Amino acid sequence: MKLYLSRHGQAVAQAETDALRPLTEAGQAALLSHWQSLQERGVQISGLIVSPYLRAQQTADCIAQVYPGLPRQECPYLTPDSPPKALFDWLLANPPAADSVLVSHMPLVSQLTASWTGVSERVGFNVGTVACFDVDVTAADGAQLLWLCSPGEEIANR
């Protein structure tokens, strides 16, 4: 099954709490352009699984503008400091549809990529970066990273 992992777009530096940091206007525009480009390259999305943090919710809103009518689910284990195992356990209990996008944060997106693929090197995720995985099982060493793409870049196959 193919799953996508997306880091949220560019957010303001400070807010009342980290969870309440919104996207900037430039961040929203970059996300819309990035996801339109991905759609034009044939990326099809079937659902959204999203961190409860505001900037991730707003990122999902941008994706939903490009792919209208997507089902959406909030996951409490997609926050910045959640351990990958907690997310894996949640995904096993709540199996995602193929072609779903998980919208999250650093450092979780990097840690999750390393754990999922069994690679010890940290993968960098700029804001808005999307990774595509071929997932056998939502557990450690259960996926292969197919490609990574940041806003304004071409898809980098792995």
C-alpha positions, -999 to +999 in steps of 0.1 A: +000+000+000+012+035-008+011+061+020+024+097+021+040+116+049+039+154+048+055+180+070+033+210+076+040+242+056+058+273+068+044+286+101+048+317+121+078+315+146+058+322+178+022+319+191+006+315+225+016+278+223+034+256+198+002+238+190-014+271+180+012+283+155-006+290+122+008+288+087+020+320+071+003+332+039+035+323+020+034+289+036-002+283+025+006+295-011+036+272-013+016+242-001-012+248-026+013+251-055+033+220-043+002+198-040-012+210-074+022+201-089+021+166-072-015+161-085-003+171-120+024+144-118-002+118-110-002+117-072-037+105-061-048+109-025-077+091-008-076+105+028-060+127+054-047+117+088-037+148+106-019+161+138-042+182+160-018+211+159-031+242+140-004+243+113-009+207+104-047+212+102-041+242+079-018+221+058-045+194+055-069+223+045-045+232+016-043+196+005-081+193+006-084+224-017-064+204-043-082+171-036-118+181-026-140+157-005-112+138+012-121+120+044-101+134+073-091+119+107-072+135+135-044+115+152-030+125+185+003+106+178+013+128+148+026+156+171+063+167+171+075+147+201+054+116+197+074+084+194+071+065+161+060+033+180+029+051+194+020+062+158+026+026+145+003+012+172-024+037+164-021+029+127-024-008+134-056-001+154-069+024+128-057+010+094-053+039+069-067+036+034-041+033+006-029+066-007-036+084+026-015+114+037-002+117+072+004+153+081+029+159+109+059+178+122+097+176+127+113+157+144+086+130+141+086+129+103+123+123+102+123+097+130+093+080+115+110+077+081+141+062+097+121+037+118+097+028+091+124+021+065+150+007+089+176+033+078+197+049+106+204+081+088+180+110+094+161+121+064+157+159+062+122+173+058+119+210+048+085+226+055+060+211+031+081+182+021+062+150+011+076+115+013+060+085-005+062+051+010+055+016-002+041+001+031+040-036+039+030-031+075+026+000+097+055-010+120+092-005+122+111-018+091+077-021+074+081+003+045+103+014+017+108+051+009+100+056-028+105+093-032+108+126-014+097+160-027+100+195-012+080+225-025+096+238-057+116+206-063+113+176-085+105+142-070+137+126-058+135+089-061+153+068-035 
